[in-house]
Amino acid sequence: MLFWIPSNINTPGNKKADCAAKSALSLPITNIRFPASDLAPHVSKFCLKEWQGNKLYAIYPNVGDYQCK
């Protein structure tokens, strides 16, 4: 489940992330292939760690417990 975050102004690391994303546009594209299943556990772990440091964590401490009504 993804949530919309109202703003990224004053979010720690936002400017660094923007600069990194913009500089990546000039990198060459590679044709390295690997199964998504190799990446999924790392993405899940990263997202959970980031969520626990998020201000919405106090409202929804467990990812996946929220049900849309």
C-alpha positions in Angstrom: 0.0 0.0 0.0 1.3 3.5 -0.8 0.3 6.7 0.8 0.5 10.2 -0.5 2.8 12.4 1.5 1.6 16.0 1.5 5.0 17.6 0.8 8.6 16.9 0.6 9.7 20.4 1.6 12.2 20.3 4.5 12.3 16.5 4.2 15.8 15.4 5.2 17.8 14.2 2.2 15.3 15.6 -0.4 17.8 17.8 -2.1 20.3 15.0 -2.2 17.8 12.6 -3.7 16.8 15.2 -6.4 20.4 15.8 -7.3 21.1 12.0 -7.4 18.1 11.4 -9.6 19.0 14.2 -12.0 22.6 13.1 -12.3 21.5 9.5 -13.0 19.8 10.8 -16.2 23.2 11.2 -17.8 24.4 7.7 -17.0 24.4 5.1 -19.8 21.6 2.5 -19.8 22.8 -1.1 -19.2 21.2 -4.3 -20.2 21.7 -6.2 -17.0 18.9 -8.6 -16.3 18.0 -10.2 -13.0 14.8 -11.6 -11.6 12.5 -9.1 -9.7 12.4 -11.7 -7.0 16.0 -11.0 -6.2 15.2 -7.3 -5.6 11.8 -7.5 -3.9 13.1 -8.5 -0.4 15.5 -5.6 -0.4 12.9 -3.1 -1.5 10.5 -4.4 1.2 13.1 -4.1 3.9 14.0 -0.6 2.8 10.4 0.6 2.6 9.6 -0.8 6.1 12.7 0.9 7.5 11.7 4.2 5.9 8.1 3.9 7.0 9.2 3.5 10.6 11.0 6.8 10.4 8.0 8.5 8.8 5.7 11.0 10.7 2.7 8.9 9.7 4.2 5.9 11.5 2.6 7.3 14.7 -0.8 7.0 13.1 -0.4 3.7 11.2 2.5 1.9 12.9 2.0 -1.3 10.9 2.3 -1.3 7.2 -0.6 -3.1 5.6 -2.9 -2.8 8.6 -4.8 0.1 7.1 -8.1 -0.7 5.3 -9.6 1.7 2.8 -13.3 2.3 3.6 
